[in-house]
């Protein structure tokens, strides 16, 4: 695939994100500018610039109020969602409510700005896209983006909108464990039919999918999960533990200080990772709170005890998937672990023990498998005929049942969970009173009996119904689910042209098309800011490189003063005693090397090095002026000018 048809796969994660590309018959993970194969899902705002990825993470300790993370836990959710409210108390940044939706509020370029979760997610996607374009040397437009299998319709739509804002043509939204299965199959030689269980535990979400793989046909049998269970929750338990320890030791509550809370969170996150391969981890933070240095430690056994109830929740979706697929534990051929949190030894032990000690497959990189699988699917959608994937077919399912409210506040299920997609189903409704002119539909998603216990995706009314006695008018309600798992609904009256379609994203504060177009334009302005930032840094690097080249040159000439003193004239030469013929006028020559020029250059170099230390946020033009000034002083050194 060349040029326009280059496609990529993106794993937009809660804590880290990853991007991969399929080309020349194989998939490759694309590293960022720091050489890391995963990029922190962080966005930071400063008085002068916007930072994304590693840069944002590194500055989080001093810019904690304007550093956004865990945005995946907000996307597609309502502000008053119970999980959202519990998370807000743990974050150092500000989350506000607008139109019942969560917005993040930051100070950027000395003014307050508010961003939707889709906008923040699009900034992370743009960063990944730019990394891919730099690596591939060509423009990237087409992408498959993954989401947790248990993401609802609103969350899937919001993720797709984030991709559009980032300037991507989102080919498909696919489930993370399904993508991981595609990556697994590429690394394995399969014989006949296999039942493969994908256990995907990442930074913020947990998914389990059971697939049957047979001759490159991937059929998802069942899926289950928890969109609010992952490594961040394990970190939160550590944070609570050490906050209590600090309070017990010093009678001070550090949770009242957002900066202290952010710093201890980062330390706990590191400790959690260390405990995956060590029995012990220490916490050492200077001046954590009120000038107090905090030193402590935790063992793996303590960590496992703190999270024991969360770890046990891992088994519930596994049991549900087996039940939905009508399979026994012994029917599972392979168990594949995906997501960074599956490195935790206790998680591995629980899963293996549940399957009577069955060996777990670790042949795919848990941090990269989802992005790799998404890249494979992108290649298939674009018609890549590479030998390894030319016959690959994917049949996914919906994670939650979809229905409509009926009388009695009951949810009537129209399409049940784990139904294959794409799919379409129509039900027949009748008027329930004489001369009824309109009918209202409330669209729901979930598994509970009552509407109030499920997710309301939206509401709409079909107006202008033919007036007739009760029950005579028939209304057809069609639910159509596309390959992205996104729902399209049409209500129509039989025998007339009366019809109406619902766009879920237009309900309950979702993004309208005009909103998306506006955000796309704003994203372009950020792109220009990023371009100017790169040019400024490039000019700064040019100035610094020139300065240090000159300094190294001057160090060499210092040595030459002792070895070859005749090269350096400190006084003008003695005029000749005999008359000489005046020389023919010539054009001015470049100043020659002498002690006076050298001293002037040394002072200029040292002065500019100090100036750079004090002006790291100077403009590109300021740096260019300094380069010109330096070249004027150093013009007697031909090889460096």
Steps between C-alpha positions, in 0.01 A plus 500: 500500500645832402416866543134566576429134581742468790291380795567479869358342813468696823452378855372811680569399858410641841861544613706424187420489130665312216503526119599239242511479120465209259729509198703262288317200645565562867394726784736737677454708814596865451713657773461864603774764488639376833534151354221361720258256337211622713405863562351628829136605456579837656430855379639805682439871452751772597506881464686459169420161346307174496687176575391147413646163603833467678552877524167543675573213739844635592363845588199370690668539838524878468202553269259262671190722473530522122617145425217277376513120524255206518277684251372165372310473828297808403437450130136431413387520864262729689642738760282356776605141425598334830841392366572849367422656836728258685785565255473879524600482867824323403613727216715811530331678208160671496191330352184708458145432377354639175180365347525209747833400344850518655740766373858560617593856591861615466703819486666533160691803371386694809128443444257231612381253238257208509543183298278199435645152557479454121729800447761378748486151346542652154820672616644163600389349168658791310828442683494131403410588141788748477742236632377261231537760224854586610593132502327399176591818314147531360163637600282275712121525472344154545491335840329233704457607862432255782269535799427277799254227407261625767492860375140605439366672190564853631862419585561345157352801323708737711817307414416514130438876531841542665657327199318734261614807696858368470463496121471124469269299277386245757458181296355307791468492877586151624516340842840484668499127580391421143795703368731314738372169361597612148853578622520166681397307189775664296764364739361148526469206262147374554372157422126476452244661726606672824304658784713792621429705812643853496547655845567871457576697819640844428541826686133579534284226348459123510367284216462130437413363157461143386572440132497201273780512244463269202693540172556874556134560582466671838159461659439668833273276704457718809647800672478652848690746710515806720567847359622618840749239617873511429846598610389849605267346758787296643709818516215679678508237776871565547440875512234457770736273696790747502278804561373326813855407602613861459203620708578243768871596517475879477134580578469680166264431209699530175187427292404865550792604280455408129874521426589267788224262391630501140858430613404210726280358221800492263712333770226241565471429129873426484478282811213303345710427190802398712285255698426310178857369500617565856371405846568849637473863388600820677348849493736798538366852445678815618293794630177313439281714726578791735873446443486137619709235322301179470670160497309173511468160336253226412526129430331307223292315762371831640421626149304182424306529825410865432357403161365154582135593436588667168708201391211265578276705266720383213333158507139620469517600129689179420220293651237708316673456164519123538133488598389721207702291253368178656853364543681332785843592635642189337381622157747793503810421293704814565494787750671817379590782740490857372542838670775617732315403819506131404869509599388501863589149632182469707285564191682229307468258791125562538429444130720191475350350818147558375586286198655229721858613451484542123806669348442859393611622158749786515615498138367850427624823657219601739562872438507475120271214398182709474658763272655226285164328459334830409765556230431153359127574483572835332705322234218252439242777465719675243537187292854391584559157344809399698520123530462497879177701512334470157233256623451653843140569602374649823156449656453706816206535742325774696592505871167621644136447412315780320135570558218750538287615792148355513214570740584435862851642459613161371788462251394278210813342348510521121857382435652285772861516615757291312296524180732503197556831322413656268137414562151644463169425670151650479214487749136605458334750734135613517335813627366461853229768498240635256612772256857481620704743284853428627702223655804549723790252507768473768802304379676293767809283533568247774387175658266613781120476491415860592593792274638704793761229567633508143677756280268740317662571163240747382136586442301606196139537387322406180246777444215523248368146541169433321209557740312174559355286777742343746709214362416551132815696405815291470845651558813311399810562711824388334833461684800480268851442639791569266846339496617749765236380743321837469122514501277663236124508562204563270134527596238496222124471467376212286327602180618864509818691427530610863847408625766631735859402575678562827862603538605392848782757515242780467347398833595578859783741427677299232700673228308630201654503153550878525681449832732245343576731207581781743730275702675383183580863419626557854717188470656652188593810701668278760682329215637839392605569859681167508672581170622836632617329818703247300657778294585697814663198664687419180641856492591477870684173432687663211610784727608265778689270261681800350589633846642171621691446174660842553575424863669173407699684230613760754613226739718363220655843430584534870721195467651637178606815686752286683601276211514760221538849657611659169153443354348756737605867469442707815664821360524644150816391308801741487490709178782433249797742499536517125248680282245276336269542209144560620284193444233495236156566654301180544156405627463472879609165637352291776641598841793283597535297816657703782473518875268801497245326274528185704433676831200678350363168372550328837301775674225483238471120521480498880253787499270324252510170687383687810237681294358169373469367856288803587301514173391144417163633389637768267358526149646345187589850377695573821707185450562587135624846600741343748634266230565800271672688782715199579602447138609864476728465802630159386552580131879463530441124550427398144427133558220575751332789317 
